[in-house]
């Protein structure tokens, strides 16, 4: 007789399914976590941003009159309990919680946690709550251990004899999660060095998108333009001298640079040329603009492309003297009507 391996009841089955089965069905739409099969990532689901701050389940001091209350913004989060799948917690309206009175002698560290209770697992009730986890007063206090089925939203330092909580004593520890294959928006409690779970996983950090390639986080390679009109004025130069520079950051993959420069230049008893050089003013020029011979002229280099590059590099606009015909053979430039432009192209 064949042996079958039963799984959890699917949503498509036309019968009542258990809550555990329903949670695992929900888990198929959420970000996984490193670890055993079906492990899921706990955290806040970002949805609301005001003035650059994600507000979902954010904890702040009471305002305008500080007290021992803390304000909690509305939001949703995902919490897991071993072998039970994800619980989706929702705070549908903003509210407040109240911390215990301060110790008169020693400080303590309280945690604000989001927690899922389940009577079926031996809890006294079933539901989702935001609650304080009061620390133990000590000269060197540490917070309590976080219970199973809870995530930390904030840590609050309660000083000796405090009668009110200030915002500067509330540390935002929210971590984020997301839908499966969705873009995870990192929150203050997230560790940016934490590795991804699977290749192709995406996240949003410091204003940019990053993708996990199985070994490291990489910013998707895009074309970027770098330009400067901050030109250094040089007078009576008899050799090479930089007049502008641009630092090109590492984009996380191979690329080429398209470069061009311009400058108002004057030559006396020589010719004054304009070079674009890579990493050193004495490096062979990538682009050369032929300048005036014993005259003044606006010099423009042609657009030129570098070889394939990796890592960070620096691009220089460099003035130089050629073909001296007497003394003094010098060149000068103005700090107007000039620029250095670099286009970075992913390979």
C-alpha positions in Angstrom: 0.0 0.0 0.0 1.5 3.4 -0.9 2.5 5.7 1.8 1.5 9.4 1.5 2.9 12.4 3.3 0.0 14.6 4.4 0.4 18.4 4.4 -1.7 21.2 5.8 -5.2 21.8 4.4 -5.1 24.2 1.5 -7.3 27.3 1.2 -8.9 25.8 -1.9 -10.4 22.9 0.1 -14.2 23.5 0.5 -14.3 22.8 4.2 -13.4 24.6 7.4 -9.7 24.7 8.0 -7.8 25.1 11.3 -6.3 28.3 12.4 -2.7 26.9 12.2 -3.4 25.8 8.6 -4.7 29.3 7.8 -1.6 30.9 9.3 0.7 28.8 7.3 -1.3 29.7 4.1 -0.8 33.3 5.1 2.9 32.6 5.6 3.3 31.7 2.0 2.8 35.4 1.1 5.3 36.7 3.7 9.1 37.1 3.7 10.9 34.0 4.9 13.7 33.9 7.5 17.0 32.1 7.6 16.7 28.8 9.4 14.5 25.7 9.1 11.9 25.2 6.4 8.8 27.4 6.7 10.7 29.9 9.0 9.3 33.4 8.6 10.6 36.9 9.3 9.1 38.7 12.3 8.7 42.5 12.1 6.6 45.5 11.3 4.9 45.9 7.9 5.7 49.5 6.8 2.8 51.4 5.2 2.9 55.0 6.3 5.7 57.6 6.0 5.5 61.2 7.2 8.4 63.6 7.0 10.7 60.8 6.2 9.7 58.6 9.2 7.9 55.3 9.0 5.1 55.6 11.6 3.8 52.0 11.7 3.8 50.9 15.4 6.3 53.7 16.2 6.7 54.5 19.9 7.0 58.1 21.1 6.9 60.0 24.4 3.6 61.5 25.4 3.0 65.0 23.9 2.5 67.8 24.4 2.7 67.1 28.1 5.2 64.3 28.9 4.1 61.7 31.3 4.8 58.0 32.0 2.6 57.2 29.0 3.9 56.3 25.6 2.1 56.9 22.4 1.9 54.0 19.8 1.0 54.7 16.2 -1.3 52.3 14.4 0.2 49.6 12.2 0.6 45.9 11.5 3.3 43.4 12.3 4.1 39.7 11.8 4.9 37.5 14.8 5.8 33.8 14.8 5.5 31.1 17.5 7.4 27.8 17.1 5.5 25.4 14.8 2.5 27.7 14.6 3.1 29.9 11.5 2.8 33.7 11.4 0.4 35.7 13.5 -0.7 39.0 11.9 -1.0 41.6 14.6 -3.0 44.8 13.9 -3.3 48.0 15.9 -6.1 49.7 14.0 -6.1 52.9 16.0 -3.2 54.8 17.7 -3.2 54.6 21.5 -1.1 54.8 24.7 0.4 52.5 27.2 1.6 53.4 30.7 5.0 52.4 32.2 5.5 51.6 35.9 6.7 54.3 38.3 10.4 54.9 38.3 12.6 53.4 41.0 13.8 56.1 43.4 17.5 54.9 43.3 18.4 53.0 40.2 17.6 53.3 36.4 16.0 50.5 34.5 15.3 49.7 30.8 11.8 48.9 29.8 10.9 47.3 26.5 7.7 48.0 24.5 6.7 44.8 22.7 4.1 43.7 20.3 2.8 40.2 21.4 0.5 37.5 20.2 -1.3 35.5 22.9 -3.0 32.1 22.1 -5.1 30.2 24.6 -4.6 27.0 22.6 -0.9 27.2 23.5 -1.5 27.7 27.2 -1.7 31.5 27.3 -4.2 33.1 29.6 -6.0 34.8 26.7 -6.0 35.0 22.9 -5.3 38.3 21.2 -2.7 40.9 20.0 -1.4 43.6 22.4 1.2 46.3 22.7 2.5 46.1 26.2 5.5 47.3 28.3 8.0 44.8 29.6 9.3 46.4 32.8 13.0 46.0 33.5 14.8 45.5 36.8 16.3 48.6 38.4 20.1 48.3 38.6 23.2 50.5 38.5 23.9 48.9 35.1 20.4 47.8 33.9 19.6 45.4 31.2 16.2 44.7 29.6 14.3 41.5 30.3 14.3 38.6 27.8 11.7 39.0 25.1 8.9 36.3 25.5 8.0 33.9 22.7 5.6 35.3 20.2 6.7 38.9 20.7 8.8 41.5 18.9 10.5 44.6 20.3 9.3 48.0 19.2 11.3 50.2 21.5 13.5 50.4 24.5 13.0 53.1 27.1 15.5 54.2 29.8 13.6 55.1 33.0 15.9 57.1 35.2 15.8 57.2 39.0 12.8 59.1 40.2 11.6 60.0 36.6 8.0 61.3 36.5 7.9 61.6 32.7 9.4 60.0 29.6 11.3 62.1 27.1 11.7 61.3 23.4 15.5 61.2 23.8 15.2 58.2 26.2 13.1 56.2 23.7 15.1 54.1 21.3 13.4 52.9 18.2 14.1 49.1 17.8 11.5 48.2 15.2 12.6 45.7 12.6 10.7 45.3 9.3 9.4 42.5 7.3 7.6 42.4 4.0 5.5 40.3 1.6 7.4 37.5 -0.1 9.5 38.8 -3.0 8.4 42.3 -2.0 10.8 45.1 -1.1 11.7 45.2 2.5 12.0 48.8 3.9 14.7 48.7 6.6 13.7 50.3 10.0 15.9 51.6 12.8 16.1 48.2 14.5 17.3 46.4 11.4 20.9 45.3 11.0 22.1 46.4 7.5 24.9 43.7 7.6 22.4 40.9 8.0 22.6 38.6 5.0 19.7 38.0 2.7 17.7 34.8 2.8 17.5 34.0 -0.9 19.0 35.3 -4.2 16.9 38.1 -5.6 15.6 39.3 -2.2 15.3 43.1 -2.3 15.4 45.8 0.3 15.3 49.6 0.5 18.0 51.3 2.6 19.3 54.9 2.8 17.3 56.0 -0.2 18.4 53.1 -2.5 17.4 49.7 -3.6 19.6 46.7 -2.8 19.4 43.1 -4.0 20.9 40.0 -2.4 22.9 37.9 -5.0 23.5 35.0 -2.7 26.7 36.4 -1.2 26.3 40.1 -0.7 23.9 43.0 -1.1 24.3 45.0 -4.3 22.7 48.2 -5.5 21.1 47.7 -8.9 23.5 49.2 -11.5 22.1 52.3 -13.1 23.6 55.1 -15.3 24.6 58.1 -13.2 25.9 61.5 -14.1 28.5 63.3 -12.1 29.3 67.0 -12.8 31.2 69.8 -11.2 31.7 73.5 -12.0 33.9 73.9 -8.9 37.0 74.9 -10.9 40.3 75.9 -9.4 41.9 79.0 -11.0 45.5 78.5 -11.9 48.0 81.3 -12.8 51.3 81.1 -14.6 51.7 77.3 -14.6 54.6 75.6 -16.3 53.5 72.0 -16.0 50.6 69.7 -15.1 48.1 71.1 -12.6 44.6 69.8 -11.7 41.7 72.3 -12.1 38.8 70.0 -11.1 38.2 66.5 -9.7 35.2 64.2 -9.2 35.2 61.1 -6.9 33.3 58.2 -8.5 31.9 55.8 -5.8 31.9 52.0 -6.2 28.6 51.0 -7.7 29.1 47.3 -6.8 29.9 46.0 -10.2 31.9 46.7 -13.4 31.4 49.9 -15.3 32.8 52.4 -17.8 33.1 56.1 -17.6 32.4 58.6 -20.3 34.3 61.8 -19.6 34.4 65.4 -20.9 35.9 68.7 -19.6 36.0 72.4 -20.7 37.9 75.4 -19.5 38.8 79.0 -20.4 42.6 78.8 -20.9 45.4 81.3 -21.8 48.9 80.3 -23.1 52.0 82.5 -23.1 54.8 81.4 -25.4 53.5 77.8 -25.4 50.3 75.8 -26.1 47.9 75.1 -23.3 46.0 71.8 -23.5 43.2 70.3 -21.3 43.4 66.7 -20.3 41.0 64.4 -18.5 42.9 61.8 -16.4 41.9 58.9 -14.3 43.2 58.5 -10.7 46.3 60.6 -11.2 47.1 63.9 -12.8 50.2 62.3 -14.4 48.2 59.3 -15.8 47.9 59.0 -19.6 45.0 61.2 -20.6 41.6 59.6 -21.4 40.6 62.7 -23.3 42.6 65.7 -24.8 41.4 69.1 -25.7 43.8 71.0 -27.8 44.1 74.5 -26.5 45.5 77.9 -27.6 49.0 78.7 -28.7 50.1 82.0 -27.2 46.5 83.1 -27.0 43.3 82.7 -25.0 40.6 80.2 -25.9 37.7 78.1 -24.5 38.9 74.5 -24.6 36.6 71.5 -24.9 37.7 67.9 -24.8 35.9 65.3 -26.9 33.8 62.8 -25.1 35.9 59.7 -24.4 35.2 56.3 -22.8 37.5 54.5 -20.3 38.2 50.8 -20.3 36.1 48.6 -18.0 36.5 49.5 -14.3 35.6 48.2 -10.9 35.7 49.9 -7.5 36.0 53.6 -6.8 38.0 56.0 -9.0 38.8 59.7 -9.3 38.6 61.7 -12.5 40.7 64.9 -12.9 40.5 67.8 -15.4 44.2 68.8 -15.8 45.8 71.8 -17.5 49.2 71.4 -19.1 51.9 73.2 -21.1 53.1 72.0 -24.5 55.7 73.3 -27.1 57.3 76.1 -25.1 58.8 78.7 -27.5 60.4 81.1 -25.0 60.5 82.2 -21.4 58.3 82.4 -19.5 56.3 79.6 -21.1 53.2 79.4 -18.8 49.5 78.8 -18.9 46.5 80.0 -16.9 42.8 79.4 -16.6 39.8 81.1 -15.2 37.3 79.7 -12.7 34.3 80.5 -15.0 32.7 78.9 -18.1 34.2 75.5 -17.2 33.1 72.1 -16.1 34.0 68.4 -15.7 31.3 65.9 -16.5 31.4 62.1 -16.0 28.8 59.6 -17.0 29.0 56.1 -15.3 27.7 53.3 -17.4 27.1 49.8 -16.0 28.7 47.0 -18.0 
